């Protein structure tokens, strides 16, 4: 699991990641606040939300 050492670093990696990498980052990062998760979700491509939902199930 990825630890929340620096949200700005996580956000930058998320921004530059592929869809599959974004899903991995979103589902394995621990220690983020609800607002931080929402911020990442706003950067997630909407057409792949179903894929993210399946990964979280």
Secondary structure, 3 states (H helix, E strand, C coil): CECCCCHHHHHHHHHHCCHHHHHHHHHHECCCCHHHHHHHHHCCCHHHHHHHHHHHC
